[in-house]
């Protein structure tokens, strides 16, 4: 589980400067990140080390991460984006 300070750092690191990525990552961080288990949270932090071009291709499902843990967190984010918001 992240401390408040770590969460803030991860929150700001999720702002990528590419609107399309921000629209995917920011709601996920705000609504879902703290609910993930420790392993998935660490996978998300590792995901943030990826290049924006990679993230964009993964979220558009043009490519898939070769790393299975990153592929798993990408799938969780994509599933979240498909979930209706109330």
PyMOL Python script that loads the backbone (N, CA, C, O; Angstrom):
from pymol import cmd

cmd.read_pdbstr("""\
ATOM      1  N   UNK A   1       0.856  -1.184   0.000  1.00  0.00           N
ATOM      2  CA  UNK A   1       0.000   0.000   0.000  1.00  0.00           C
ATOM      3  C   UNK A   1       0.894   1.236   0.000  1.00  0.00           C
ATOM      4  O   UNK A   1       1.917   1.289   0.682  1.00  0.00           O
ATOM      5  N   UNK A   2       0.484   2.207  -0.769  1.00  0.00           N
ATOM      6  CA  UNK A   2       1.261   3.437  -0.890  1.00  0.00           C
ATOM      7  C   UNK A   2       0.965   4.394   0.255  1.00  0.00           C
ATOM      8  O   UNK A   2      -0.172   4.496   0.716  1.00  0.00           O
ATOM      9  N   UNK A   3       1.984   5.082   0.701  1.00  0.00           N
ATOM     10  CA  UNK A   3       1.777   6.183   1.628  1.00  0.00           C
ATOM     11  C   UNK A   3       1.146   7.332   0.828  1.00  0.00           C
ATOM     12  O   UNK A   3       1.133   7.309  -0.403  1.00  0.00           O
ATOM     13  N   UNK A   4       0.636   8.315   1.531  1.00  0.00           N
ATOM     14  CA  UNK A   4       0.059   9.474   0.835  1.00  0.00           C
ATOM     15  C   UNK A   4       1.093  10.158  -0.044  1.00  0.00           C
ATOM     16  O   UNK A   4       0.780  10.599  -1.149  1.00  0.00           O
ATOM     17  N   UNK A   5       2.310  10.246   0.438  1.00  0.00           N
ATOM     18  CA  UNK A   5       3.389  10.880  -0.326  1.00  0.00           C
ATOM     19  C   UNK A   5       3.696  10.082  -1.603  1.00  0.00           C
ATOM     20  O   UNK A   5       3.851  10.663  -2.677  1.00  0.00           O
ATOM     21  N   UNK A   6       3.782   8.767  -1.483  1.00  0.00           N
ATOM     22  CA  UNK A   6       4.037   7.922  -2.657  1.00  0.00           C
ATOM     23  C   UNK A   6       2.884   8.030  -3.657  1.00  0.00           C
ATOM     24  O   UNK A   6       3.107   8.121  -4.864  1.00  0.00           O
ATOM     25  N   UNK A   7       1.661   8.020  -3.148  1.00  0.00           N
ATOM     26  CA  UNK A   7       0.496   8.142  -4.022  1.00  0.00           C
ATOM     27  C   UNK A   7       0.545   9.452  -4.812  1.00  0.00           C
ATOM     28  O   UNK A   7       0.280   9.468  -6.014  1.00  0.00           O
ATOM     29  N   UNK A   8       0.880  10.535  -4.139  1.00  0.00           N
ATOM     30  CA  UNK A   8       0.968  11.835  -4.822  1.00  0.00           C
ATOM     31  C   UNK A   8       2.032  11.804  -5.909  1.00  0.00           C
ATOM     32  O   UNK A   8       1.827  12.343  -6.996  1.00  0.00           O
ATOM     33  N   UNK A   9       3.165  11.180  -5.623  1.00  0.00           N
ATOM     34  CA  UNK A   9       4.244  11.082  -6.611  1.00  0.00           C
ATOM     35  C   UNK A   9       3.779  10.263  -7.818  1.00  0.00           C
ATOM     36  O   UNK A   9       4.022  10.640  -8.964  1.00  0.00           O
ATOM     37  N   UNK A  10       3.116   9.152  -7.551  1.00  0.00           N
ATOM     38  CA  UNK A  10       2.619   8.298  -8.632  1.00  0.00           C
ATOM     39  C   UNK A  10       1.526   9.015  -9.413  1.00  0.00           C
ATOM     40  O   UNK A  10       1.472   8.920 -10.640  1.00  0.00           O
ATOM     41  N   UNK A  11       0.662   9.726  -8.713  1.00  0.00           N
ATOM     42  CA  UNK A  11      -0.396  10.498  -9.367  1.00  0.00           C
ATOM     43  C   UNK A  11       0.203  11.476 -10.364  1.00  0.00           C
ATOM     44  O   UNK A  11      -0.242  11.543 -11.510  1.00  0.00           O
ATOM     45  N   UNK A  12       1.198  12.230  -9.943  1.00  0.00           N
ATOM     46  CA  UNK A  12       1.809  13.217 -10.837  1.00  0.00           C
ATOM     47  C   UNK A  12       2.624  12.551 -11.929  1.00  0.00           C
ATOM     48  O   UNK A  12       2.711  13.089 -13.033  1.00  0.00           O
ATOM     49  N   UNK A  13       3.213  11.419 -11.668  1.00  0.00           N
ATOM     50  CA  UNK A  13       3.954  10.700 -12.705  1.00  0.00           C
ATOM     51  C   UNK A  13       3.007  10.126 -13.761  1.00  0.00           C
ATOM     52  O   UNK A  13       3.421   9.836 -14.884  1.00  0.00           O
ATOM     53  N   UNK A  14       1.741   9.965 -13.393  1.00  0.00           N
ATOM     54  CA  UNK A  14       0.745   9.447 -14.330  1.00  0.00           C
ATOM     55  C   UNK A  14       0.290  10.509 -15.324  1.00  0.00           C
ATOM     56  O   UNK A  14      -0.311  10.187 -16.349  1.00  0.00           O
ATOM     57  N   UNK A  15       0.572  11.758 -15.025  1.00  0.00           N
ATOM     58  CA  UNK A  15       0.269  12.836 -15.972  1.00  0.00           C
ATOM     59  C   UNK A  15       1.373  12.842 -17.008  1.00  0.00           C
ATOM     60  O   UNK A  15       2.510  13.218 -16.721  1.00  0.00           O
ATOM     61  N   UNK A  16       1.034  12.430 -18.192  1.00  0.00           N
ATOM     62  CA  UNK A  16       2.050  12.185 -19.204  1.00  0.00           C
ATOM     63  C   UNK A  16       2.264  13.348 -20.162  1.00  0.00           C
ATOM     64  O   UNK A  16       3.277  13.386 -20.861  1.00  0.00           O
ATOM     65  N   UNK A  17       1.345  14.285 -20.211  1.00  0.00           N
ATOM     66  CA  UNK A  17       1.503  15.376 -21.158  1.00  0.00           C
ATOM     67  C   UNK A  17       0.887  15.062 -22.515  1.00  0.00           C
ATOM     68  O   UNK A  17       0.853  15.920 -23.398  1.00  0.00           O
ATOM     69  N   UNK A  18       0.406  13.845 -22.682  1.00  0.00           N
ATOM     70  CA  UNK A  18      -0.322  13.460 -23.892  1.00  0.00           C
ATOM     71  C   UNK A  18      -1.769  13.269 -23.446  1.00  0.00           C
ATOM     72  O   UNK A  18      -2.061  12.383 -22.644  1.00  0.00           O
ATOM     73  N   UNK A  19      -2.664  14.091 -23.960  1.00  0.00           N
ATOM     74  CA  UNK A  19      -4.035  14.095 -23.487  1.00  0.00           C
ATOM     75  C   UNK A  19      -4.660  12.707 -23.494  1.00  0.00           C
ATOM     76  O   UNK A  19      -5.347  12.329 -22.544  1.00  0.00           O
ATOM     77  N   UNK A  20      -4.428  11.951 -24.555  1.00  0.00           N
ATOM     78  CA  UNK A  20      -5.022  10.623 -24.661  1.00  0.00           C
ATOM     79  C   UNK A  20      -4.586   9.721 -23.507  1.00  0.00           C
ATOM     80  O   UNK A  20      -5.394   8.963 -22.970  1.00  0.00           O
ATOM     81  N   UNK A  21      -3.322   9.802 -23.130  1.00  0.00           N
ATOM     82  CA  UNK A  21      -2.837   8.990 -22.006  1.00  0.00           C
ATOM     83  C   UNK A  21      -3.379   9.504 -20.681  1.00  0.00           C
ATOM     84  O   UNK A  21      -3.738   8.721 -19.802  1.00  0.00           O
ATOM     85  N   UNK A  22      -3.437  10.827 -20.542  1.00  0.00           N
ATOM     86  CA  UNK A  22      -3.981  11.402 -19.313  1.00  0.00           C
ATOM     87  C   UNK A  22      -5.428  10.970 -19.097  1.00  0.00           C
ATOM     88  O   UNK A  22      -5.835  10.702 -17.967  1.00  0.00           O
ATOM     89  N   UNK A  23      -6.204  10.902 -20.175  1.00  0.00           N
ATOM     90  CA  UNK A  23      -7.613  10.519 -20.073  1.00  0.00           C
ATOM     91  C   UNK A  23      -7.792   9.052 -19.688  1.00  0.00           C
ATOM     92  O   UNK A  23      -8.854   8.662 -19.204  1.00  0.00           O
ATOM     93  N   UNK A  24      -6.772   8.254 -19.897  1.00  0.00           N
ATOM     94  CA  UNK A  24      -6.806   6.840 -19.507  1.00  0.00           C
ATOM     95  C   UNK A  24      -6.229   6.650 -18.106  1.00  0.00           C
ATOM     96  O   UNK A  24      -6.849   6.016 -17.252  1.00  0.00           O
ATOM     97  N   UNK A  25      -5.046   7.202 -17.878  1.00  0.00           N
ATOM     98  CA  UNK A  25      -4.327   6.933 -16.633  1.00  0.00           C
ATOM     99  C   UNK A  25      -4.875   7.678 -15.419  1.00  0.00           C
ATOM    100  O   UNK A  25      -4.969   7.101 -14.335  1.00  0.00           O
ATOM    101  N   UNK A  26      -5.237   8.944 -15.582  1.00  0.00           N
ATOM    102  CA  UNK A  26      -5.639   9.721 -14.411  1.00  0.00           C
ATOM    103  C   UNK A  26      -6.902   9.161 -13.734  1.00  0.00           C
ATOM    104  O   UNK A  26      -6.910   9.016 -12.511  1.00  0.00           O
ATOM    105  N   UNK A  27      -7.960   8.843 -14.482  1.00  0.00           N
ATOM    106  CA  UNK A  27      -9.124   8.249 -13.798  1.00  0.00           C
ATOM    107  C   UNK A  27      -8.792   6.906 -13.139  1.00  0.00           C
ATOM    108  O   UNK A  27      -9.310   6.595 -12.066  1.00  0.00           O
ATOM    109  N   UNK A  28      -7.933   6.115 -13.778  1.00  0.00           N
ATOM    110  CA  UNK A  28      -7.541   4.830 -13.197  1.00  0.00           C
ATOM    111  C   UNK A  28      -6.838   5.051 -11.861  1.00  0.00           C
ATOM    112  O   UNK A  28      -7.145   4.373 -10.881  1.00  0.00           O
ATOM    113  N   UNK A  29      -5.912   5.980 -11.817  1.00  0.00           N
ATOM    114  CA  UNK A  29      -5.193   6.259 -10.569  1.00  0.00           C
ATOM    115  C   UNK A  29      -6.151   6.775  -9.504  1.00  0.00           C
ATOM    116  O   UNK A  29      -6.098   6.350  -8.350  1.00  0.00           O
ATOM    117  N   UNK A  30      -7.023   7.692  -9.900  1.00  0.00           N
ATOM    118  CA  UNK A  30      -7.941   8.302  -8.934  1.00  0.00           C
ATOM    119  C   UNK A  30      -8.947   7.307  -8.364  1.00  0.00           C
ATOM    120  O   UNK A  30      -9.276   7.370  -7.179  1.00  0.00           O
ATOM    121  N   UNK A  31      -9.436   6.391  -9.195  1.00  0.00           N
ATOM    122  CA  UNK A  31     -10.538   5.523  -8.765  1.00  0.00           C
ATOM    123  C   UNK A  31     -10.148   4.088  -8.458  1.00  0.00           C
ATOM    124  O   UNK A  31     -10.894   3.381  -7.780  1.00  0.00           O
ATOM    125  N   UNK A  32      -8.996   3.645  -8.942  1.00  0.00           N
ATOM    126  CA  UNK A  32      -8.717   2.201  -8.855  1.00  0.00           C
ATOM    127  C   UNK A  32      -7.383   1.834  -8.210  1.00  0.00           C
ATOM    128  O   UNK A  32      -7.277   0.780  -7.583  1.00  0.00           O
ATOM    129  N   UNK A  33      -6.370   2.675  -8.352  1.00  0.00           N
ATOM    130  CA  UNK A  33      -5.010   2.296  -7.948  1.00  0.00           C
ATOM    131  C   UNK A  33      -4.925   1.805  -6.508  1.00  0.00           C
ATOM    132  O   UNK A  33      -4.288   0.783  -6.250  1.00  0.00           O
ATOM    133  N   UNK A  34      -5.539   2.493  -5.581  1.00  0.00           N
ATOM    134  CA  UNK A  34      -5.438   2.115  -4.166  1.00  0.00           C
ATOM    135  C   UNK A  34      -6.132   0.792  -3.855  1.00  0.00           C
ATOM    136  O   UNK A  34      -5.859   0.178  -2.823  1.00  0.00           O
ATOM    137  N   UNK A  35      -7.029   0.349  -4.740  1.00  0.00           N
ATOM    138  CA  UNK A  35      -7.745  -0.910  -4.528  1.00  0.00           C
ATOM    139  C   UNK A  35      -6.941  -2.125  -4.998  1.00  0.00           C
ATOM    140  O   UNK A  35      -7.261  -3.257  -4.633  1.00  0.00           O
ATOM    141  N   UNK A  36      -5.913  -1.900  -5.794  1.00  0.00           N
ATOM    142  CA  UNK A  36      -5.117  -3.007  -6.328  1.00  0.00           C
ATOM    143  C   UNK A  36      -4.287  -3.651  -5.228  1.00  0.00           C
ATOM    144  O   UNK A  36      -3.963  -3.008  -4.230  1.00  0.00           O
ATOM    145  N   UNK A  37      -3.942  -4.924  -5.412  1.00  0.00           N
ATOM    146  CA  UNK A  37      -3.035  -5.558  -4.463  1.00  0.00           C
ATOM    147  C   UNK A  37      -1.625  -4.990  -4.676  1.00  0.00           C
ATOM    148  O   UNK A  37      -1.356  -4.320  -5.673  1.00  0.00           O
ATOM    149  N   UNK A  38      -0.740  -5.270  -3.728  1.00  0.00           N
ATOM    150  CA  UNK A  38       0.601  -4.686  -3.756  1.00  0.00           C
ATOM    151  C   UNK A  38       1.346  -4.997  -5.055  1.00  0.00           C
ATOM    152  O   UNK A  38       2.040  -4.140  -5.602  1.00  0.00           O
ATOM    153  N   UNK A  39       1.198  -6.218  -5.536  1.00  0.00           N
ATOM    154  CA  UNK A  39       1.905  -6.618  -6.757  1.00  0.00           C
ATOM    155  C   UNK A  39       1.423  -5.812  -7.964  1.00  0.00           C
ATOM    156  O   UNK A  39       2.232  -5.347  -8.767  1.00  0.00           O
ATOM    157  N   UNK A  40       0.120  -5.652  -8.087  1.00  0.00           N
ATOM    158  CA  UNK A  40      -0.438  -4.883  -9.203  1.00  0.00           C
ATOM    159  C   UNK A  40      -0.055  -3.403  -9.084  1.00  0.00           C
ATOM    160  O   UNK A  40       0.183  -2.740 -10.093  1.00  0.00           O
ATOM    161  N   UNK A  41       0.003  -2.893  -7.860  1.00  0.00           N
ATOM    162  CA  UNK A  41       0.439  -1.509  -7.672  1.00  0.00           C
ATOM    163  C   UNK A  41       1.880  -1.329  -8.144  1.00  0.00           C
ATOM    164  O   UNK A  41       2.204  -0.331  -8.788  1.00  0.00           O
ATOM    165  N   UNK A  42       2.734  -2.284  -7.828  1.00  0.00           N
ATOM    166  CA  UNK A  42       4.125  -2.202  -8.278  1.00  0.00           C
ATOM    167  C   UNK A  42       4.220  -2.347  -9.797  1.00  0.00           C
ATOM    168  O   UNK A  42       5.067  -1.715 -10.428  1.00  0.00           O
ATOM    169  N   UNK A  43       3.360  -3.170 -10.381  1.00  0.00           N
ATOM    170  CA  UNK A  43       3.326  -3.285 -11.837  1.00  0.00           C
ATOM    171  C   UNK A  43       2.950  -1.946 -12.459  1.00  0.00           C
ATOM    172  O   UNK A  43       3.498  -1.561 -13.492  1.00  0.00           O
ATOM    173  N   UNK A  44       2.015  -1.236 -11.831  1.00  0.00           N
ATOM    174  CA  UNK A  44       1.625   0.084 -12.338  1.00  0.00           C
ATOM    175  C   UNK A  44       2.806   1.052 -12.283  1.00  0.00           C
ATOM    176  O   UNK A  44       3.046   1.795 -13.235  1.00  0.00           O
ATOM    177  N   UNK A  45       3.531   1.045 -11.189  1.00  0.00           N
ATOM    178  CA  UNK A  45       4.704   1.920 -11.059  1.00  0.00           C
ATOM    179  C   UNK A  45       5.715   1.587 -12.157  1.00  0.00           C
ATOM    180  O   UNK A  45       6.297   2.492 -12.755  1.00  0.00           O
ATOM    181  N   UNK A  46       5.927   0.307 -12.424  1.00  0.00           N
ATOM    182  CA  UNK A  46       6.835  -0.099 -13.512  1.00  0.00           C
ATOM    183  C   UNK A  46       6.303   0.351 -14.865  1.00  0.00           C
ATOM    184  O   UNK A  46       7.073   0.734 -15.746  1.00  0.00           O
ATOM    185  N   UNK A  47       4.986   0.302 -15.027  1.00  0.00           N
ATOM    186  CA  UNK A  47       4.372   0.746 -16.273  1.00  0.00           C
ATOM    187  C   UNK A  47       4.719   2.204 -16.567  1.00  0.00           C
ATOM    188  O   UNK A  47       4.928   2.581 -17.720  1.00  0.00           O
ATOM    189  N   UNK A  48       4.778   3.012 -15.523  1.00  0.00           N
ATOM    190  CA  UNK A  48       5.086   4.431 -15.694  1.00  0.00           C
ATOM    191  C   UNK A  48       6.493   4.678 -16.230  1.00  0.00           C
ATOM    192  O   UNK A  48       6.791   5.778 -16.697  1.00  0.00           O
ATOM    193  N   UNK A  49       7.354   3.675 -16.169  1.00  0.00           N
ATOM    194  CA  UNK A  49       8.702   3.803 -16.714  1.00  0.00           C
ATOM    195  C   UNK A  49       8.715   3.649 -18.236  1.00  0.00           C
ATOM    196  O   UNK A  49       9.733   3.916 -18.875  1.00  0.00           O
ATOM    197  N   UNK A  50       7.609   3.229 -18.811  1.00  0.00           N
ATOM    198  CA  UNK A  50       7.515   3.015 -20.247  1.00  0.00           C
ATOM    199  C   UNK A  50       7.412   4.346 -20.987  1.00  0.00           C
ATOM    200  O   UNK A  50       7.005   5.363 -20.425  1.00  0.00           O
ATOM    201  N   UNK A  51       7.788   4.309 -22.243  1.00  0.00           N
ATOM    202  CA  UNK A  51       7.688   5.491 -23.098  1.00  0.00           C
ATOM    203  C   UNK A  51       6.221   5.743 -23.451  1.00  0.00           C
ATOM    204  O   UNK A  51       5.421   4.811 -23.536  1.00  0.00           O
ATOM    205  N   UNK A  52       5.888   7.006 -23.650  1.00  0.00           N
ATOM    206  CA  UNK A  52       4.522   7.356 -24.012  1.00  0.00           C
ATOM    207  C   UNK A  52       4.076   6.653 -25.292  1.00  0.00           C
ATOM    208  O   UNK A  52       2.926   6.226 -25.393  1.00  0.00           O
ATOM    209  N   UNK A  53       4.958   6.531 -26.251  1.00  0.00           N
ATOM    210  CA  UNK A  53       4.594   5.870 -27.512  1.00  0.00           C
ATOM    211  C   UNK A  53       4.223   4.410 -27.280  1.00  0.00           C
ATOM    212  O   UNK A  53       3.311   3.889 -27.923  1.00  0.00           O
ATOM    213  N   UNK A  54       4.926   3.750 -26.364  1.00  0.00           N
ATOM    214  CA  UNK A  54       4.584   2.366 -26.017  1.00  0.00           C
ATOM    215  C   UNK A  54       3.214   2.307 -25.348  1.00  0.00           C
ATOM    216  O   UNK A  54       2.362   1.500 -25.720  1.00  0.00           O
ATOM    217  N   UNK A  55       3.017   3.166 -24.361  1.00  0.00           N
ATOM    218  CA  UNK A  55       1.745   3.192 -23.646  1.00  0.00           C
ATOM    219  C   UNK A  55       0.589   3.432 -24.609  1.00  0.00           C
ATOM    220  O   UNK A  55      -0.446   2.770 -24.531  1.00  0.00           O
ATOM    221  N   UNK A  56       0.773   4.377 -25.508  1.00  0.00           N
ATOM    222  CA  UNK A  56      -0.269   4.708 -26.469  1.00  0.00           C
ATOM    223  C   UNK A  56      -0.608   3.499 -27.336  1.00  0.00           C
ATOM    224  O   UNK A  56      -1.783   3.200 -27.550  1.00  0.00           O
ATOM    225  N   UNK A  57       0.396   2.814 -27.828  1.00  0.00           N
ATOM    226  CA  UNK A  57       0.173   1.614 -28.661  1.00  0.00           C
ATOM    227  C   UNK A  57      -0.516   0.518 -27.857  1.00  0.00           C
ATOM    228  O   UNK A  57      -1.393  -0.169 -28.381  1.00  0.00           O
ATOM    229  N   UNK A  58      -0.134   0.342 -26.599  1.00  0.00           N
ATOM    230  CA  UNK A  58      -0.743  -0.693 -25.768  1.00  0.00           C
ATOM    231  C   UNK A  58      -2.218  -0.388 -25.487  1.00  0.00           C
ATOM    232  O   UNK A  58      -3.073  -1.270 -25.570  1.00  0.00           O
ATOM    233  N   UNK A  59      -2.500   0.884 -25.151  1.00  0.00           N
ATOM    234  CA  UNK A  59      -3.873   1.233 -24.808  1.00  0.00           C
ATOM    235  C   UNK A  59      -4.786   1.278 -26.027  1.00  0.00           C
ATOM    236  O   UNK A  59      -5.999   1.114 -25.898  1.00  0.00           O
ATOM    237  N   UNK A  60      -4.225   1.496 -27.188  1.00  0.00           N
ATOM    238  CA  UNK A  60      -5.014   1.396 -28.424  1.00  0.00           C
ATOM    239  C   UNK A  60      -5.091  -0.042 -28.911  1.00  0.00           C
ATOM    240  O   UNK A  60      -5.760  -0.339 -29.901  1.00  0.00           O
ATOM    241  N   UNK A  61      -4.407  -0.922 -28.216  1.00  0.00           N
ATOM    242  CA  UNK A  61      -4.345  -2.355 -28.511  1.00  0.00           C
ATOM    243  C   UNK A  61      -3.743  -2.635 -29.890  1.00  0.00           C
ATOM    244  O   UNK A  61      -4.104  -3.604 -30.558  1.00  0.00           O
ATOM    245  N   UNK A  62      -2.832  -1.775 -30.292  1.00  0.00           N
ATOM    246  CA  UNK A  62      -2.066  -2.010 -31.518  1.00  0.00           C
ATOM    247  C   UNK A  62      -0.902  -2.952 -31.245  1.00  0.00           C
ATOM    248  O   UNK A  62      -0.440  -3.669 -32.133  1.00  0.00           O
ATOM    249  N   UNK A  63      -0.443  -2.936 -30.006  1.00  0.00           N
ATOM    250  CA  UNK A  63       0.651  -3.798 -29.553  1.00  0.00           C
ATOM    251  C   UNK A  63       0.299  -4.302 -28.165  1.00  0.00           C
ATOM    252  O   UNK A  63      -0.653  -3.842 -27.535  1.00  0.00           O
ATOM    253  N   UNK A  64       1.100  -5.266 -27.704  1.00  0.00           N
ATOM    254  CA  UNK A  64       0.933  -5.823 -26.353  1.00  0.00           C
ATOM    255  C   UNK A  64       2.309  -5.862 -25.700  1.00  0.00           C
ATOM    256  O   UNK A  64       3.291  -6.229 -26.347  1.00  0.00           O
ATOM    257  N   UNK A  65       2.391  -5.486 -24.425  1.00  0.00           N
ATOM    258  CA  UNK A  65       3.685  -5.567 -23.750  1.00  0.00           C
ATOM    259  C   UNK A  65       4.221  -6.999 -23.770  1.00  0.00           C
ATOM    260  O   UNK A  65       3.458  -7.952 -23.614  1.00  0.00           O
ATOM    261  N   UNK A  66       5.521  -7.146 -23.961  1.00  0.00           N
ATOM    262  CA  UNK A  66       6.126  -8.478 -23.925  1.00  0.00           C
ATOM    263  C   UNK A  66       6.271  -8.969 -22.485  1.00  0.00           C
ATOM    264  O   UNK A  66       6.288 -10.176 -22.243  1.00  0.00           O
ATOM    265  N   UNK A  67       6.373  -8.063 -21.546  1.00  0.00           N
ATOM    266  CA  UNK A  67       6.460  -8.388 -20.126  1.00  0.00           C
ATOM    267  C   UNK A  67       5.059  -8.755 -19.626  1.00  0.00           C
ATOM    268  O   UNK A  67       4.134  -7.951 -19.736  1.00  0.00           O
ATOM    269  N   UNK A  68       4.901  -9.956 -19.084  1.00  0.00           N
ATOM    270  CA  UNK A  68       3.575 -10.428 -18.692  1.00  0.00           C
ATOM    271  C   UNK A  68       2.950  -9.600 -17.568  1.00  0.00           C
ATOM    272  O   UNK A  68       1.733  -9.421 -17.546  1.00  0.00           O
ATOM    273  N   UNK A  69       3.758  -9.093 -16.637  1.00  0.00           N
ATOM    274  CA  UNK A  69       3.208  -8.265 -15.561  1.00  0.00           C
ATOM    275  C   UNK A  69       2.687  -6.948 -16.116  1.00  0.00           C
ATOM    276  O   UNK A  69       1.620  -6.479 -15.718  1.00  0.00           O
ATOM    277  N   UNK A  70       3.444  -6.346 -17.044  1.00  0.00           N
ATOM    278  CA  UNK A  70       2.972  -5.104 -17.647  1.00  0.00           C
ATOM    279  C   UNK A  70       1.730  -5.364 -18.488  1.00  0.00           C
ATOM    280  O   UNK A  70       0.807  -4.549 -18.506  1.00  0.00           O
ATOM    281  N   UNK A  71       1.704  -6.492 -19.182  1.00  0.00           N
ATOM    282  CA  UNK A  71       0.516  -6.847 -19.971  1.00  0.00           C
ATOM    283  C   UNK A  71      -0.698  -6.972 -19.051  1.00  0.00           C
ATOM    284  O   UNK A  71      -1.803  -6.570 -19.414  1.00  0.00           O
ATOM    285  N   UNK A  72      -0.487  -7.527 -17.864  1.00  0.00           N
ATOM    286  CA  UNK A  72      -1.582  -7.683 -16.912  1.00  0.00           C
ATOM    287  C   UNK A  72      -2.142  -6.360 -16.438  1.00  0.00           C
ATOM    288  O   UNK A  72      -3.359  -6.191 -16.370  1.00  0.00           O
ATOM    289  N   UNK A  73      -1.270  -5.414 -16.108  1.00  0.00           N
ATOM    290  CA  UNK A  73      -1.767  -4.121 -15.625  1.00  0.00           C
ATOM    291  C   UNK A  73      -2.390  -3.339 -16.773  1.00  0.00           C
ATOM    292  O   UNK A  73      -3.355  -2.605 -16.559  1.00  0.00           O
ATOM    293  N   UNK A  74      -1.866  -3.478 -17.976  1.00  0.00           N
ATOM    294  CA  UNK A  74      -2.489  -2.830 -19.140  1.00  0.00           C
ATOM    295  C   UNK A  74      -3.901  -3.380 -19.312  1.00  0.00           C
ATOM    296  O   UNK A  74      -4.831  -2.616 -19.574  1.00  0.00           O
ATOM    297  N   UNK A  75      -4.075  -4.689 -19.169  1.00  0.00           N
ATOM    298  CA  UNK A  75      -5.407  -5.299 -19.288  1.00  0.00           C
ATOM    299  C   UNK A  75      -6.344  -4.764 -18.205  1.00  0.00           C
ATOM    300  O   UNK A  75      -7.516  -4.499 -18.473  1.00  0.00           O
ATOM    301  N   UNK A  76      -5.836  -4.605 -16.993  1.00  0.00           N
ATOM    302  CA  UNK A  76      -6.676  -4.059 -15.917  1.00  0.00           C
ATOM    303  C   UNK A  76      -7.101  -2.634 -16.222  1.00  0.00           C
ATOM    304  O   UNK A  76      -8.248  -2.261 -15.975  1.00  0.00           O
ATOM    305  N   UNK A  77      -6.186  -1.835 -16.757  1.00  0.00           N
ATOM    306  CA  UNK A  77      -6.508  -0.446 -17.105  1.00  0.00           C
ATOM    307  C   UNK A  77      -7.533  -0.421 -18.238  1.00  0.00           C
ATOM    308  O   UNK A  77      -8.492   0.349 -18.189  1.00  0.00           O
ATOM    309  N   UNK A  78      -7.337  -1.258 -19.256  1.00  0.00           N
ATOM    310  CA  UNK A  78      -8.289  -1.310 -20.359  1.00  0.00           C
ATOM    311  C   UNK A  78      -9.669  -1.753 -19.876  1.00  0.00           C
ATOM    312  O   UNK A  78     -10.681  -1.206 -20.314  1.00  0.00           O
ATOM    313  N   UNK A  79      -9.720  -2.728 -18.987  1.00  0.00           N
ATOM    314  CA  UNK A  79     -11.001  -3.176 -18.432  1.00  0.00           C
ATOM    315  C   UNK A  79     -11.669  -2.043 -17.668  1.00  0.00           C
ATOM    316  O   UNK A  79     -12.884  -1.862 -17.748  1.00  0.00           O
ATOM    317  N   UNK A  80     -10.877  -1.286 -16.931  1.00  0.00           N
ATOM    318  CA  UNK A  80     -11.411  -0.140 -16.185  1.00  0.00           C
ATOM    319  C   UNK A  80     -12.006   0.884 -17.137  1.00  0.00           C
ATOM    320  O   UNK A  80     -13.072   1.435 -16.862  1.00  0.00           O
ATOM    321  N   UNK A  81     -11.332   1.148 -18.253  1.00  0.00           N
ATOM    322  CA  UNK A  81     -11.821   2.163 -19.200  1.00  0.00           C
ATOM    323  C   UNK A  81     -13.131   1.729 -19.855  1.00  0.00           C
ATOM    324  O   UNK A  81     -13.919   2.572 -20.285  1.00  0.00           O
ATOM    325  N   UNK A  82     -13.367   0.424 -19.930  1.00  0.00           N
ATOM    326  CA  UNK A  82     -14.604  -0.095 -20.540  1.00  0.00           C
ATOM    327  C   UNK A  82     -15.749  -0.155 -19.539  1.00  0.00           C
ATOM    328  O   UNK A  82     -16.891  -0.388 -19.935  1.00  0.00           O
ATOM    329  N   UNK A  83     -15.477   0.046 -18.259  1.00  0.00           N
ATOM    330  CA  UNK A  83     -16.499  -0.023 -17.221  1.00  0.00           C
ATOM    331  C   UNK A  83     -17.285   1.288 -17.210  1.00  0.00           C
ATOM    332  O   UNK A  83     -16.691   2.363 -17.138  1.00  0.00           O
ATOM    333  N   UNK A  84     -18.618   1.207 -17.280  1.00  0.00           N
ATOM    334  CA  UNK A  84     -19.426   2.441 -17.235  1.00  0.00           C
ATOM    335  C   UNK A  84     -19.194   3.180 -15.924  1.00  0.00           C
ATOM    336  O   UNK A  84     -19.133   2.570 -14.856  1.00  0.00           O
ATOM    337  N   UNK A  85     -19.067   4.478 -16.018  1.00  0.00           N
ATOM    338  CA  UNK A  85     -18.880   5.322 -14.819  1.00  0.00           C
ATOM    339  C   UNK A  85     -20.231   5.837 -14.357  1.00  0.00           C
ATOM    340  O   UNK A  85     -21.056   6.255 -15.170  1.00  0.00           O
ATOM    341  N   UNK A  86     -20.454   5.808 -13.060  1.00  0.00           N
ATOM    342  CA  UNK A  86     -21.742   6.293 -12.519  1.00  0.00           C
ATOM    343  C   UNK A  86     -21.523   7.542 -11.736  1.00  0.00           C
ATOM    344  O   UNK A  86     -22.475   8.109 -11.199  1.00  0.00           O
TER     345      UNK A  86
END
""", "prot")
cmd.dss("prot")
cmd.show_as("cartoon", "prot")
cmd.util.cbc("prot")
cmd.orient("prot")
